[in-house]
Amino acid sequence: MDLLVVHAELSSSFLGYNGEIEMANNIAPSGLEKEQIFVMAEKEMEYRVELFNKLTSTCFKKCVENKYKDSELNMGENSCIDRCVSKYWQVTNLIGQMLGTGQPPM
């Protein structure tokens, strides 16, 4: 998974989704609701930035040697990062689904 795909997935926000629901129902949110939506969107953005930073740090530490030999990642490092990001994303989505449905861990 390359950085553009990760960025695109992180870009989808609650605010856009909520706006679609409100437009479909032709309901204009009140001032208090708008403020709550904004606070929720802010919290989500903070969460997504933290998630991205943790993902980057974890996969970098795991896949890239401490001694830099080349100016670019080699094929092994690229493969490792792809697998690491994919697994991290799968686990994050699984945990989110489990928390959303209230299911106990497997």
FIFIVO-703093 format. One record per residue (C-alpha): residue number from 0; residue in one letter; chain; z negated, x, y. Coordinates in nm, 3 decimals. Layout:
[pt NUM, A, A, [Z, X, Y]]
...
# end
This chain:
[pt 0, M, A, [0.000, 0.000, 0.000]]
[pt 1, D, A, [0.100, 0.163, 0.324]]
[pt 2, L, A, [-0.082, 0.152, 0.655]]
[pt 3, L, A, [0.151, -0.112, 0.803]]
[pt 4, V, A, [0.075, -0.353, 0.519]]
[pt 5, V, A, [-0.299, -0.295, 0.559]]
[pt 6, H, A, [-0.267, -0.349, 0.934]]
[pt 7, A, A, [-0.069, -0.670, 0.881]]
[pt 8, E, A, [-0.332, -0.803, 0.642]]
[pt 9, L, A, [-0.611, -0.714, 0.883]]
[pt 10, S, A, [-0.423, -0.880, 1.169]]
[pt 11, S, A, [-0.446, -1.232, 1.028]]
[pt 12, S, A, [-0.748, -1.375, 1.203]]
[pt 13, F, A, [-0.972, -1.677, 1.189]]
[pt 14, L, A, [-0.881, -1.763, 1.546]]
[pt 15, G, A, [-0.513, -1.818, 1.463]]
[pt 16, Y, A, [-0.598, -2.021, 1.153]]
[pt 17, N, A, [-0.844, -2.240, 1.340]]
[pt 18, G, A, [-0.594, -2.299, 1.619]]
[pt 19, E, A, [-0.342, -2.430, 1.364]]
[pt 20, I, A, [-0.598, -2.681, 1.231]]
[pt 21, E, A, [-0.687, -2.803, 1.578]]
[pt 22, M, A, [-0.322, -2.841, 1.676]]
[pt 23, A, A, [-0.247, -3.031, 1.352]]
[pt 24, N, A, [-0.532, -3.273, 1.423]]
[pt 25, N, A, [-0.449, -3.296, 1.798]]
[pt 26, I, A, [-0.813, -3.223, 1.880]]
[pt 27, A, A, [-0.892, -3.006, 2.179]]
[pt 28, P, A, [-1.211, -2.802, 2.131]]
[pt 29, S, A, [-1.490, -2.840, 2.385]]
[pt 30, G, A, [-1.616, -2.549, 2.594]]
[pt 31, L, A, [-1.904, -2.487, 2.353]]
[pt 32, E, A, [-1.671, -2.498, 2.053]]
[pt 33, K, A, [-1.433, -2.253, 2.223]]
[pt 34, E, A, [-1.724, -2.016, 2.284]]
[pt 35, Q, A, [-1.835, -2.048, 1.919]]
[pt 36, I, A, [-1.478, -1.983, 1.801]]
[pt 37, F, A, [-1.458, -1.677, 2.026]]
[pt 38, V, A, [-1.793, -1.541, 1.897]]
[pt 39, M, A, [-1.682, -1.599, 1.537]]
[pt 40, A, A, [-1.349, -1.426, 1.604]]
[pt 41, E, A, [-1.533, -1.133, 1.765]]
[pt 42, K, A, [-1.763, -1.102, 1.462]]
[pt 43, E, A, [-1.465, -1.116, 1.228]]
[pt 44, M, A, [-1.286, -0.844, 1.423]]
[pt 45, E, A, [-1.598, -0.625, 1.408]]
[pt 46, Y, A, [-1.618, -0.685, 1.032]]
[pt 47, R, A, [-1.251, -0.602, 0.981]]
[pt 48, V, A, [-1.274, -0.282, 1.187]]
[pt 49, E, A, [-1.582, -0.177, 0.988]]
[pt 50, L, A, [-1.403, -0.260, 0.661]]
[pt 51, F, A, [-1.097, -0.058, 0.765]]
[pt 52, N, A, [-1.314, 0.238, 0.869]]
[pt 53, K, A, [-1.505, 0.231, 0.539]]
[pt 54, L, A, [-1.183, 0.203, 0.340]]
[pt 55, T, A, [-1.028, 0.494, 0.530]]
[pt 56, S, A, [-1.335, 0.712, 0.495]]
[pt 57, T, A, [-1.390, 0.635, 0.126]]
[pt 58, C, A, [-1.031, 0.691, 0.020]]
[pt 59, F, A, [-0.992, 1.003, 0.235]]
[pt 60, K, A, [-1.305, 1.163, 0.087]]
[pt 61, K, A, [-1.195, 1.072, -0.264]]
[pt 62, C, A, [-0.830, 1.173, -0.243]]
[pt 63, V, A, [-0.785, 1.454, 0.010]]
[pt 64, E, A, [-0.913, 1.807, -0.053]]
[pt 65, N, A, [-1.154, 1.960, 0.196]]
[pt 66, K, A, [-0.928, 2.262, 0.239]]
[pt 67, Y, A, [-0.604, 2.161, 0.409]]
[pt 68, K, A, [-0.313, 2.353, 0.260]]
[pt 69, D, A, [-0.025, 2.151, 0.403]]
[pt 70, S, A, [0.037, 1.955, 0.719]]
[pt 71, E, A, [0.124, 1.645, 0.514]]
[pt 72, L, A, [-0.027, 1.472, 0.211]]
[pt 73, N, A, [0.116, 1.580, -0.122]]
[pt 74, M, A, [0.244, 1.336, -0.385]]
[pt 75, G, A, [-0.086, 1.333, -0.578]]
[pt 76, E, A, [-0.288, 1.259, -0.264]]
[pt 77, N, A, [-0.046, 0.980, -0.165]]
[pt 78, S, A, [-0.071, 0.821, -0.510]]
[pt 79, C, A, [-0.450, 0.848, -0.508]]
[pt 80, I, A, [-0.472, 0.686, -0.164]]
[pt 81, D, A, [-0.239, 0.403, -0.269]]
[pt 82, R, A, [-0.452, 0.330, -0.576]]
[pt 83, C, A, [-0.777, 0.363, -0.383]]
[pt 84, V, A, [-0.668, 0.125, -0.106]]
[pt 85, S, A, [-0.536, -0.125, -0.361]]
[pt 86, K, A, [-0.861, -0.125, -0.561]]
[pt 87, Y, A, [-1.078, -0.140, -0.248]]
[pt 88, W, A, [-0.878, -0.439, -0.123]]
[pt 89, Q, A, [-0.894, -0.617, -0.462]]
[pt 90, V, A, [-1.271, -0.572, -0.483]]
[pt 91, T, A, [-1.322, -0.685, -0.124]]
[pt 92, N, A, [-1.113, -0.999, -0.185]]
[pt 93, L, A, [-1.296, -1.070, -0.513]]
[pt 94, I, A, [-1.635, -1.041, -0.345]]
[pt 95, G, A, [-1.518, -1.265, -0.061]]
[pt 96, Q, A, [-1.397, -1.529, -0.309]]
[pt 97, M, A, [-1.723, -1.513, -0.503]]
[pt 98, L, A, [-1.931, -1.546, -0.189]]
[pt 99, G, A, [-1.712, -1.833, -0.070]]
[pt 100, T, A, [-1.748, -2.031, -0.391]]
[pt 101, G, A, [-2.111, -1.937, -0.455]]
[pt 102, Q, A, [-2.035, -1.800, -0.802]]
[pt 103, P, A, [-2.275, -1.543, -0.947]]
[pt 104, P, A, [-2.135, -1.196, -1.020]]
[pt 105, M, A, [-1.955, -1.149, -1.351]]
# end
